[in-house]
Structures are given as C-alpha cells and as structure tokens.
Amino acid sequence: MRGVVYHCGPCPYLPGREFHAFHPQPNPPRDIPYRELMDHRFRRSGDHLYMPMCPACDACQPVRVDVVAFSPRRDQRRCSRANRDLVVSWQPRGLDDERRALFRAYQLDVHGKEEVEDPAPFLTADGGIGGGELHARDGDGRLLGVSICDRFSDALSSVYCYYDPQQRDRALGTFMALAEVEHCRVQGLRWLYLGFLVRGCRKMSYKARFLPQEVLEKGLWVRYAE
C-alpha cells in the first residue's frame, strides 16, 4: 500500500513522545475495505484513515470486545443501575445546536479547550462508511451522551463519544460504551471495536475493563479474559 508517514506532533496518549502516522494514498484506499483495514491497526478520523507508525513504539493496539461472551464487571453493573433512567436510541449522524452545545461543553471541561473550531467536519464526516449515533437522554429529554459509531455486518466501531461533563456521578463514558455493547448484542453483531488500547494512558484504561476482549499485538489478536 502506498502512503506517507507524517509527524503529527506530541503524542496525545503518552507524555514525552512524538506521534507519527501512516496515511495511505489515496485516502481512503479504493481497493481495501475499511473493515479489513481495522484488523491492521488502521483507524478512521473524519474522511481519512491512518495507522500509528511511531519509531520504537507500538503502544497503540486495537482492541475489540467479544460481545457474545461479554460479562459486565461489578462496577459496570453499578454504572448501569445509576443510569437506568436514561433512554438510549439509535439516531442518524448529524450536528444540530443541541449536539454542538454538548460537544463544546465536553471539550471545555474534559480537554480544557475553550475555543473549539467548527466540529462539523470531525463529527459528521463518515468516509463513506455506514453508521449512526447512540443518544442517551434523561427523563426530561435532555441529551446527556452521544456515541458516534461505524456499522459493519459483524461489528460496530466506536468512533467518538462525548457527554455532559457535569454528570460525573453517572460515569457516562463507561455507560455509553456499555450502550454500544448492548446495541451490538441486540443487532447480533459479534464485535465492538473500541479503538486503541494504550497501556499507560489513564484516559484509555477503561477499555481494558470490557472483557473478554482481543488486543491486536504484533499482528495477532490476543485474547484477554481477566
């Protein structure tokens, strides 16, 4: 596959490291489906695909949850109970005033970004891949969480999640991932791809708690059950 490796600046996951990524040309490739590329460390960002290719570092490891065998931990069951009042629904991708306000609040509180560029290209571009969004609303109809997902015949891929940062007691990040697992179960999908598991990165650590799972290590899927 032809492409270019770009230096993308400081690593967003591990301090003191630089991030490099391989971008195929053309992007996305015309002859290899994204579902296949996901099993080779590729990830989608908007309309573009990339694969981490950092010198002397392979910490970005794709992780997928075995939906059929998944069994929630005690803390995950507690999270589900704390959010039993929420209604989760599958919706088309999009960006209206409600979602825009929620995204900006999330970026400010969680990532400390006071000025956010127009998020539409990032949140609505789909790279020609089918999918949608899971929305979580409370009893008053307020939108509290959004999970943007790509949909395949056997899998769901979690693209991006944002939620109300003021609802800390709900652990909405965990809840939305649980909602993705449940959506897979109802739809008869075998796998939930959670993106990269970066060991040593605190904000990615929640992914290791969704078991059993498989982690792509040196080109092979390695199963973890505990």
Phi and psi in degrees as a GROMACS rama.xvg file:
@    title "Ramachandran Plot"
@    xaxis  label "Phi"
@    yaxis  label "Psi"
@TYPE xy
-81.554  150.698  ARG-2
174.762  -175.96  GLY-3
-131.887  140.326  VAL-4
-96.523  122.877  VAL-5
-107.427  142.247  TYR-6
-84.0509  117.118  HIS-7
-101.977  7.28002  CYS-8
99.4165  -163.34  GLY-9
-59.2255  144.22  PRO-10
-63.8362  130.781  CYS-11
-77.519  -5.72118  PRO-12
-112.883  -43.6097  TYR-13
-121.638  128.832  LEU-14
-67.0111  149.229  PRO-15
77.1132  11.1833  GLY-16
-123.153  159.436  ARG-17
-107.869  148.481  GLU-18
-106.587  128.483  PHE-19
-123.131  145.003  HIS-20
-141.451  138.506  ALA-21
-86.1646  127.041  PHE-22
-114.807  117.439  HIS-23
-68.2592  156.412  PRO-24
-129.887  121.666  GLN-25
-69.3317  165.921  PRO-26
-127.547  113.389  ASN-27
-77.8787  159.657  PRO-28
-60.7166  147.678  PRO-29
-84.0795  -25.6725  ARG-30
-109.978  -1.69848  ASP-31
-125.785  118.858  ILE-32
-67.6576  148.637  PRO-33
-60.3771  -34.6502  TYR-34
-56.9047  -38.7913  ARG-35
-71.9135  -40.3161  GLU-36
-66.6126  -27.6668  LEU-37
-59.8152  -29.7874  MET-38
-84.5989  10.1325  ASP-39
-129.406  30.52  HIS-40
76.1113  13.32  ARG-41
-84.7065  149.875  PHE-42
-139.189  149.043  ARG-43
-99.3415  136.533  ARG-44
-133.168  105.325  SER-45
64.2395  -129.912  GLY-46
-87.4149  -2.01463  ASP-47
-112.018  147.993  HIS-48
-106.28  148.824  LEU-49
-148.939  160.993  TYR-50
-134.065  124.279  MET-51
-56.1708  133.506  PRO-52
-145.242  69.5155  MET-53
-94.8539  135.635  CYS-54
-57.3963  127.743  PRO-55
61.2275  25.7885  ALA-56
-148.843  127.241  CYS-57
-131.093  38.5065  ASP-58
-67.7417  -24  ALA-59
-79.8248  100.359  CYS-60
-116.081  119.234  GLN-61
-58.1288  142.412  PRO-62
-131.144  139.281  VAL-63
-133.906  139.366  ARG-64
-92.6536  133.937  VAL-65
-78.5753  99.2321  ASP-66
-63.7939  -39.9035  VAL-67
-62.8686  -40.3672  VAL-68
-93.8948  -5.66556  ALA-69
-58.8475  135.332  PHE-70
-134.137  118.035  SER-71
-64.9452  141.84  PRO-72
-73.2087  171.934  ARG-73
-59.8861  -43.3587  ARG-74
-67.7218  -31.2737  ASP-75
-72.2021  -37.1836  GLN-76
-65.2715  -37.5758  ARG-77
-64.2118  -39.6934  ARG-78
-62.9289  -42.1852  CYS-79
-62.3699  -41.1649  SER-80
-65.6052  -38.3283  ARG-81
-66.5072  -19.8514  ALA-82
-116.768  21.2731  ASN-83
-65.553  -14.4885  ARG-84
-82.2186  -10.5109  ASP-85
-83.0367  145.578  LEU-86
-108.8  123.166  VAL-87
-106.164  133.12  VAL-88
-139.332  155.097  SER-89
-91.8478  126.689  TRP-90
-131.404  157.944  GLN-91
-65.5672  154.138  PRO-92
-63.588  148.797  ARG-93
173.352  179.77  GLY-94
-151.003  98.9106  LEU-95
-104.864  -175.405  ASP-96
-60.9514  -35.9119  ASP-97
-65.6694  -47.2683  GLU-98
-70.2843  -36.2146  ARG-99
-62.0442  -43.6421  ARG-100
-65.5899  -40.6214  ALA-101
-64.8938  -42.0557  LEU-102
-63.3813  -43.8699  PHE-103
-65.0314  -40.0004  ARG-104
-63.6653  -40.1445  ALA-105
-63.8475  -47.3941  TYR-106
-61.7826  -40.5807  GLN-107
-66.7823  -47.3775  LEU-108
-78.5326  -43.9765  ASP-109
-84.5598  -39.3387  VAL-110
-111.192  -1.5234  HIS-111
67.8878  26.083  GLY-112
-98.4375  105.166  LYS-113
-75.3631  -39.0999  GLU-114
-109.985  115.457  GLU-115
-112.276  128.021  VAL-116
-63.2649  164.946  GLU-117
-51.1081  115.413  ASP-118
-80.0576  -5.12528  PRO-119
-55.1838  -48.3195  ALA-120
-59.4817  -36.4869  PRO-121
-75.2818  -41.3335  PHE-122
-87.0891  -22.4511  LEU-123
-111.093  -20.3999  THR-124
-65.4273  136.906  ALA-125
-122.136  -1.37715  ASP-126
60.5632  21.0649  GLY-127
77.6565  13.6073  GLY-128
-104.11  130.717  ILE-129
-68.9244  155.078  GLY-130
166.989  -156.336  GLY-131
-177.18  -155.38  GLY-132
-136.121  145.363  GLU-133
-98.0475  125.809  LEU-134
-111.263  135.646  HIS-135
-114.374  124.065  ALA-136
-125.711  146.812  ARG-137
-85.7696  -176.556  ASP-138
-63.1974  -21.1313  GLY-139
-90.6779  1.84929  ASP-140
86.6217  4.94135  GLY-141
-73.466  135.633  ARG-142
-77.1157  118.641  LEU-143
-109.047  -23.6913  LEU-144
-153.675  146.349  GLY-145
-135.573  128.699  VAL-146
-117.056  118.716  SER-147
-89.8871  129.264  ILE-148
-133.819  147.22  CYS-149
-97.5532  142.741  ASP-150
-118.161  132.987  ARG-151
-128.189  175.833  PHE-152
-66.1883  -26.896  SER-153
-124.13  1.07052  ASP-154
-154.879  159.768  ALA-155
-119.737  137.943  LEU-156
-116.283  121.256  SER-157
-77.1537  116.561  SER-158
-90.1674  -50.6285  VAL-159
-162.3  144.36  TYR-160
-130.853  135.928  CYS-161
-140.055  153.169  TYR-162
-156.485  172.526  TYR-163
-70.8303  111.72  ASP-164
-71.8846  -12.474  PRO-165
-80.6789  -13.0989  GLN-166
-95.4257  56.3499  GLN-167
-64.1602  -35.4333  ARG-168
-65.5076  -17.9416  ASP-169
-82.4177  -16.8386  ARG-170
50.1255  58.1015  ALA-171
-65.7236  -27.9248  LEU-172
-61.1175  -47.2423  GLY-173
-64.8934  -42.0978  THR-174
-62.0793  -42.1037  PHE-175
-66.5248  -35.4955  MET-176
-65.6061  -39.2629  ALA-177
-63.2938  -37.125  LEU-178
-64.5362  -35.7046  ALA-179
-65.3259  -42.9622  GLU-180
-60.0201  -45.5255  VAL-181
-64.1433  -39.2123  GLU-182
-61.8645  -42.2519  HIS-183
-59.6051  -44.2727  CYS-184
-61.6054  -47.0087  ARG-185
-64.2337  -36.6093  VAL-186
-85.8528  -1.98648  GLN-187
72.9414  29.8019  GLY-188
-93.0567  137.852  LEU-189
-78.1686  -37.9504  ARG-190
-123.11  144.719  TRP-191
-117.026  113.005  LEU-192
-85.6313  123.619  TYR-193
-103.035  14.1915  LEU-194
84.539  -142.507  GLY-195
-96.1767  136.262  PHE-196
-96.7884  113.434  LEU-197
-111.671  99.6379  VAL-198
-65.7566  132.899  ARG-199
98.0318  -8.44644  GLY-200
-102.225  115.28  CYS-201
-61.2117  -41.8356  ARG-202
-70.2203  -12.7642  LYS-203
-100.512  -5.0506  MET-204
-65.6618  -26.1423  SER-205
-60.1088  -27.7425  TYR-206
-64.4177  -31.7902  LYS-207
-68.8886  -11.5522  ALA-208
-90.9939  -0.778062  ARG-209
-97.9101  98.9524  PHE-210
-123.835  152.449  LEU-211
-73.1693  155.385  PRO-212
-143.036  165.598  GLN-213
-123.06  135.833  GLU-214
-117.172  131.203  VAL-215
-80.3956  106.147  LEU-216
-119.245  115.681  GLU-217
52.7449  42.1111  LYS-218
86.2848  -0.73643  GLY-219
-122.669  140.603  LEU-220
-78.9228  119.9  TRP-221
-108.418  127.318  VAL-222
-88.8397  135.761  ARG-223
-125.144  125.24  TYR-224
-111.064  -8.89407  ALA-225
